[in-house]
């Protein structure tokens, strides 16, 4: 187990570049299985979940060539589909949730896709029904071995159809689109997810020869083609990391510039942080956060308490609610945090309460935060990172605390944040990694 020793109470300053987007990388990496041609991928983040998926592609006999620290060439011209039945595949692919998105490309191109029950964050129930219902509507046969917890889909022919998704699942929509691009006829997907990462996937597929329209809306149309060619694709900067840095700057009273953020793809993220009273300024494609002694929470027009909740895009992403909660803990004013999508994501607040935060956990989905207005610093403590986003939230709290905190199970943070300790130390933080 890896541990961080974190000295709190330091002001940071300088510029920081966000990594490539984790959630986009997991989608577009799976898409390389749709063609036998070379696919060049740029701005790939060096993080655990992405590295696991790249190694899975290698095990499937995809040629992987690393051009630089963040650029790769992939070529899936000799895929070993028999590997899908191996025990090695079952073990490795179960370690990350993103592996579920290999099924669609494998089904579309080779007529079968197998996957064990995926792993990932323990943040509540995360159903896979959207994926497999979509495959079945396209003509695939679905089988689930409950004893082995192993999913199998097979098809001799995939036929385009109309489908109304029960939920706007991002990974489900991605998987269905990657299956439909090689199906016969037209597939219409209503209530489709439309996050920037999904838009990026669709643009990449179109550059490979797919025919996808309605990109950025919840009604996507896919005209099937017989084959796809190679392409070059650059991954967006990670909006979750950008939001994390905004929150970090505010709670530590630091002056930070976040470089090359692709501002037009951030949606309402900047405005939600502004509702907490955080000053931030767009400078070209950068975000500048000045040092603030305090920040006051806005209320609604009628004077009622501010509520921040998650919603499908273009609503606020659930991955940043943990950050918002920590930052609100030192604001002036109160906020109701409503985590609608996952019922276990707020359970890390007990660690913040131990540090002195005033938080009332109303139920698994809602927490009321009474801001301390920096009149009382967080107390240093020892914590365990439960998942990626909560782990970074605890790291941010530790950087704002009085004294030295210890965070165990840092591997969770490493799954989604590239060399976070080194990059923050370059801004003046003092984070020691102990393996």
N, C-alpha and C positions, 0 to 999 in steps of 0.2 A: 504494500500500500504506500502511495506517495502522499507526502504531507507538505503543506505550506506553513511557514512561520511568517506572520505578517505584522510589521510594525505600523501601527495606526497613527493618525493625527498629523500626517505629513501633507503639505500642499504639493500638488503635481503641476508641471507646466511643460509645454512643448507641443509638438505635432505627432499625430499617430495615424497610421494608415490602416483602414479596416481590411480584414482578410476577405478572400472570396467566400461567397455565401454557401454555408453548409447545406441548407435545404435544397438549393438549386443544384449543387454538385451531385448530391445523391440521385437526383432525377436524371440529369443529362449523362452521367456516367453509365447508367443502365441503358440509355438510348444507343450507346455505341454497339450494342448487340443487334441492332436492327439492320446493319449493313456489313458487307464484307470489305468495304473500302476503308481507307485510313480516316480517322477522325482526330483532329488536333484540338486539344482542350487547353485553354489558358486561364490563369487565375484560380487554380485549384488550391483550396486551403490544405495545409499540412496538419491535419487533425486526425484523431484516432478513428472515428467512424468512417471518414472518407478513405483512409488508408486500408481499413479492413475491407471495404467494398472493392478497392483497386486490387487487393490481393485475391479476392474472390474471382474477379475477372481473369486474373492470371491463372488461377486454378482451373477455370473453364477453358483454358488454352487461348485466351485473347492475348495477342501480342501487345505488350505495354513497354513503351520506351519513354524514359524521363528526359525531357529536353533541358529543363531548368528546375529550380526549386518549386515552381508553380505551373509548369507547362509539360504536357504529356502528349504522346502519340499513341492511339489505340487502333488496333485492327483485329476485328472478330471474323477472320476469314477461315478459321479452322476450329470452330467451337466444339468442345467435347461435351455433348449433351448427356453422355453416360455418367459424367461426374455428378449430375444432379441426384443420382440414386446412391451415392457413396455416403458413408458415415462421416467422412471428413467434411463433406459439403453440409450435411445436416448440422454439425457442430458449429462450423464457422458462420454459416448464414443466419443462425439463430441468435447471434450475438448483437446484431444491429437491425433496427426496424426498417431501415432503408432498403434492405435486401428484398423486401416484398415487391419492389418496383422492377426487379429483374424478370418477374413472371410474365408481364405483358409482352415485352420484346421477345422473350424466348417462345412464348405461345404463338405470337404473330409470325415469327420466322421459321421456327422448327416444329411447331404443332404441339408442344408440350412445355409446361413449366411447373417445377416442383419447389416447394419451400417449406421448411419447418415453421412452427409458430415463432414469429420474429421477437427479438428482444427490444432493448431501448429503455427509455425512461419509465420508471414506475410512478406514473402520475395519474393513474386511474384507467378505466376501461377504454380501450382504443380498438374499436371494432374493425374487422376486415370485410364486413358484408358488402360494402360498396364495391370493392375490387371484384369479388367473385360473382356477385350478381351481374355486374357489367360484363364479365367474361362469358357468363352463361347466355346473356342476351345476344351476344355476338356469335353464339353457336358452340361454345366450348362445353365440355363435360367436366363437372366439378366433383371431386371426391375428397373427403376429410377423414383421415385415420385418427380417431380421438385417442387411441392408445399411444400412438407414436407422436401425436400432435403434429401431423404432417399433412400439408395441403398439396393436392395434385389437380392440375387442369390439363386437358388434352383436347385437340380438335383436328379433324381432317380438313375442315373448311370453315373459314370465318366469314360471316355475312353481315354487312352493315345494317343498322337498325336505328330506331328512335328509342331513347331511354331518358327517363326522368329520375335523377339520382335522389335518394331519400335524404342524403346529407351532402353538403358541398365539400367533400373530402378532397384535400389537395393531392395526397398520394394516390387516392382512388381515381380521381380525374386523370392524373398523369398516367397511371397504369392503363386505363381504358383508352386514352388517346393513343398511347404507344402501341396498343393492340389493334386499334381501328385503322391506323395508317396503312397497314398491309392487308386489311380485310377487303372483300369484294363489295362494291357499292358504297353507299353513303351512310355514315353514322351521325346522328344528331344527339348531342348530349345537353340536356336542359338541367338547370341547377348545378352547372359545372363550377368548380372553384376557378378563380381568376387572379390569384396572387401573381406578383411580378415574376416569381420563380417559374410558375407554370407558363406564363407568357413567354419567358425565355426558352423553355423547352419547346413550345410550339414554333417559335421563330427558328430555332435550331433545326427542328424537323422539316420545316418548309424549305430551309436552305439545303436540305438533303434531298429535296424532291417531293416531300409530302404536300398535300393540299388541305390545309386547315384554315378555316375562316371563323370569325367571331372571337378572335383572340382578345382577351381583356374583358370579355363579357361573360355572362353565365349561360349563354347559349352558343355552343361550339359545334361547328359542322366539319366533319372529316370525310373527304372523298378518298376512298382507298386507292392506292397505287400498287403496282406489282413489285417494285423494288425501290430502295433508297441508296443514295451515293454518299460519299464522305463529305466532310465540311471542316471549317475552323470555327470554333465557338469560344467566346470569352464570358466567364461567369461574373455576375454582378457582385459588387461589394455586399457584405453581410449586414442587412438592416438590423438584425438583432444585436450584433456587436456594436453597431453605430449607436443604437439606443442605450446599450450598456455603458458606453463611454460618455454619453450625455449625462446619464444618471451619476456616474462616478465623478465627473467634473463638478456637478452641483453639490453633492453631499460632502465632498472633500474641500470645497471652496477653491477649486483649482481653475487655472486658465489653460484651456486645451483647445487645439484646433484639430478637427477630424478631417483628413484629406480625402478628396475624390470619393464622395459618398453616393454618387448617382442620385442626387436630391429628388429628381422627378419620380423616382421609384420608391420613395420613403412613405408616400401616402400621408396619413394623419399623424404619423409618429412625432414629428417636431411639434405639432400643435397640441398634442396630449401632454408633452413635457412642459410646454408653455403654460398649460392650465395649472400646473403645480407652482407656477411663478418663476420657472427657470428661464433665464435670459439666454437666447441663442440667436446667432445671426448667420444667415447664408452669405457666403463670400465666394461667388462663382459656383464651383461644385464642392466647396468646403463648408463645414459648419464650425463656427467659432463660438466657444462658450467662455465668457469672461468669469473672473473670480467674483463670487457673490457671498456676502456675509450671511444672508438668509434669503429665503424665497417663500412667498405667501400663496397659499392655495386659493384659486378662484372658487366662487360659489356659483350655482345656477342663477339665472335671471331673477327667479322668485325668492332667492336667498337660501334655498335648501342646500344640503350638503352635496358636494361634488361626488359623483359616482363615475368610476372608470371601469369599464367592462370590455371583455373581448368579443369579437364578432368576426365572421368570415370577411375576407377582403371585399371592399375597401375599408372595413372596420379595423379596429385595433387588434394587432396580433397577440394571441395568448402567450407567446414566448417572452413578451416584455412585461407582463403583469407582475412578475416576481421583482423585477428591477424597480418598477413604479412603486411597489409596496415599500421597499427598503428606502427609496429616496423620500417618499411621503413621510416616513417615520421621523425625519428631521426637518420637515416643512413647518411653516406657521399655518395652522388650520387643520381640518379633518377631512378625510377622504374615505369613501366606501369602495373597496376593491371587490369586484364581482367577477370571479373566474367561472365562466359558464361551461366551458368545454371539458374540463378535466376536474374530477372531484377530489383528487389527492394532491394537487399542486400547491396548495396553501399550507400544508402541514408543516413546512419548515419554519413557520413563524414562531414556534416555541423557542427556537434558537435566538431570534431577534428579541423576544420578550426577556430571555435570560440576559441579554445585553443591555436591557433597560428600555427597549421600545415599548410604547403604549399602544398595543394592538388587541382588539377583541375579535377572536375568531368566532363569528356568528354561527357558521355551519361549514361543511366541507367546501362550499363555493364562495363564501363571503367573509370579508374581514374589514372591520372598521379600524382605521389608523388615526390616532390622535397625535399630530406632529409635535415634536419637542422644540422646534424652532431653534435648534442648536444651543439651547440653554443648558442642556445636559448631554454630555457625550455618551456614546455607546461604551459599555464596559468590555474590555477584552475578555475573550473566553476561548474554550476549545469546542470545535464543531466538527460535524461529519457532513460532507456534501452528499445529498440524496439523489440529485440529478443535475443535468447540465446547467439549466437556468437558475435553479435554487442555489447551486454551488457558486456561480458567479455573483449572485445576489449577496451571499454570505461573505464572499471575498470583498465586495464593495463595502459592506457593513464593517468588516475588519479593518479596511483602510481608513474608515472614518472614526474608528474606536480609539479610546485612550489606552495605550499599552500594546502588548504583543499578543496576538491571537494565533491559535493553531487550527488549521483546517485539514482534516483527514479525508481520504478517498478522493484526492485531487484528480484521479483518473477520470472521474465523471466530468470535470471541467475540461480536461484535455480532449474529451470526445468532441467538443464543439468550439473550443477557443485555442488558436494557434499560439504556442509559446507565450501565453498571457503574462506570465511572471516576468520574462525578459523584456517584453514590450512595455509593460507598466514601469518596470525598474528604470527603463530609459527615460521615463518622464519624472523620475525622482522618487518612485515608490521603493520600499524595502521589503521585498518578498523573497524568502529563502526557500528553495525547493529541496526537500529531504526525501531521498528514495529509500 
